[in-house]
């Protein structure tokens, strides 16, 4: 009887201690040191100078660019494309700041002011504004995900990505020979049930504002279909689908879309974790579509570029991503050839974005 009592006390103590340990550590904090011994080649600088086609610098009209340049030089970033150029006077001020200080290091994209869609003459005015912004120094157009999500017309109705009232803008971009980088929707998992089957559960738990209901504002597939409809309606305009068009986890599907829409390019801002967990499939995709993939990062956090360089350049195995809530799995390098790296890092961007100084990059 005494032995049974002692056993119960011991088990109670162990359970209590385990419970206490669990209270001190949650899944996001659990980050064990890997015991795997494999070659490691962490990188802080790219092998070739690169053009980041997906960056945001909202204060560019009046900011001191010298600090930014120092950080870019550390990474070997040759040119930063600022997608947050706004329009009108903001474009002019950004371009003036760039020309005065670092004329060869920055490219600015314009943005569309969607307020007033449906009013008489709105489409023509929007196209004319884009033309004026390009004359002022913009070299591309960036469309935020608000189009499809929250943009409404003058009656309060949601404006679809392929709304015909926007056609004049896409047509004008084609005439001006500038690319349109567009972000439509978000990862499909954000629309899926938030349960134990959703691999983005941790991200949604830590960032609950990202979760969407089935029809908020419409199903995921509808948003994607609207984007593709717009691409097909304007074959003479070059479109860059941000974030691999939200098909980085289904590269066979994305490959079929690339065949279907030859005017669509892709960039991998914020989705390098998807490529890093399928290095052989991803390397095959990069081999096939090496002329239509661009380097993009999305957020300006210099330390995070290391993951991108390592996935692209090395054949390292089982190394961590920089945000566990975003990707709890490990990365593997694709080990891309120099020929493909040069295209991804700068050649493709130089070919489709006007006024980048190509002389600063290797042949």
Rosetta blueprint (number, residue, H / E / L):
1 X L
2 X H
3 X H
4 X H
5 X H
6 X H
7 X H
8 X H
9 X H
10 X H
11 X H
12 X H
13 X H
14 X H
15 X H
16 X H
17 X H
18 X H
19 X H
20 X H
21 X H
22 X H
23 X H
24 X H
25 X L
26 X L
27 X L
28 X L
29 X L
30 X L
31 X L
32 X L
33 X L
34 X L
35 X L
36 X L
37 X L
38 X L
39 X L
40 X L
41 X L
42 X L
43 X L
44 X L
45 X L
46 X L
47 X L
48 X L
49 X L
50 X E
51 X E
52 X E
53 X E
54 X E
55 X E
56 X L
57 X L
58 X L
59 X L
60 X L
61 X L
62 X L
63 X L
64 X L
65 X H
66 X H
67 X H
68 X H
69 X H
70 X H
71 X H
72 X H
73 X H
74 X H
75 X H
76 X L
77 X E
78 X E
79 X E
80 X E
81 X E
82 X E
83 X L
84 X L
85 X L
86 X L
87 X L
88 X L
89 X H
90 X H
91 X H
92 X H
93 X H
94 X H
95 X H
96 X H
97 X H
98 X H
99 X H
100 X H
101 X H
102 X L
103 X L
104 X L
105 X L
106 X E
107 X E
108 X E
109 X L
110 X E
111 X E
112 X L
113 X L
114 X L
115 X L
116 X L
117 X L
118 X L
119 X L
120 X L
121 X L
122 X H
123 X H
124 X H
125 X H
126 X H
127 X H
128 X H
129 X H
130 X H
131 X H
132 X H
133 X H
134 X H
135 X H
136 X L
137 X L
138 X L
139 X L
140 X E
141 X E
142 X E
143 X E
144 X L
145 X L
146 X H
147 X H
148 X H
149 X H
150 X L
151 X L
152 X E
153 X L
154 X L
155 X L
156 X L
157 X L
158 X E
159 X L
160 X L
161 X L
162 X L
163 X L
164 X H
165 X H
166 X H
167 X H
168 X H
169 X H
170 X H
171 X H
172 X H
173 X H
174 X H
175 X H
176 X H
177 X L
178 X L
179 X E
180 X E
181 X E
182 X E
183 X L
184 X L
185 X L
186 X L
187 X L
188 X H
189 X H
190 X H
191 X L
192 X L
193 X L
194 X L
195 X L
196 X L
197 X L
198 X L
199 X L
200 X L
201 X H
202 X H
203 X H
204 X H
205 X H
206 X H
207 X L
208 X H
209 X H
210 X H
211 X L
212 X L
213 X L
214 X L
215 X L
216 X L
217 X L
218 X L
219 X L
220 X H
221 X H
222 X H
223 X H
224 X H
225 X H
226 X H
227 X H
228 X H
229 X H
230 X H
231 X H
232 X H
233 X H
234 X L
235 X L
236 X L
237 X L
238 X L
239 X E
240 X E
241 X E
242 X H
243 X H
244 X H
245 X H
246 X H
247 X L
248 X L
249 X L
250 X L
251 X H
252 X H
253 X H
254 X H
255 X H
256 X H
257 X H
258 X H
259 X H
260 X H
261 X L
262 X L
263 X L
264 X E
265 X E
266 X E
267 X E
268 X L
269 X L
270 X L
271 X L
272 X H
273 X H
274 X H
275 X H
276 X H
277 X L
278 X L
279 X H
280 X H
281 X H
282 X H
283 X H
284 X H
285 X H
286 X H
287 X H
288 X H
289 X L
290 X L
291 X L
292 X L
293 X E
294 X E
295 X L
296 X L
297 X L
298 X L
299 X L
300 X L
301 X L
302 X H
303 X H
304 X H
305 X H
306 X H
307 X H
308 X H
309 X H
310 X H
311 X H
312 X H
313 X H
314 X L
315 X L
316 X L
317 X L
318 X L
319 X E
320 X E
321 X L
322 X L
323 X L
324 X L
325 X L
326 X L
327 X L
328 X L
329 X L
330 X E
331 X E
332 X L
333 X L
334 X L
335 X L
336 X L
337 X L
338 X H
339 X H
340 X H
341 X H
342 X H
343 X H
344 X H
345 X H
346 X H
347 X H
348 X H
349 X H
350 X H
351 X H
352 X H
353 X L
354 X L
355 X L
356 X L
357 X L
358 X H
359 X H
360 X H
361 X L
362 X L
363 X L
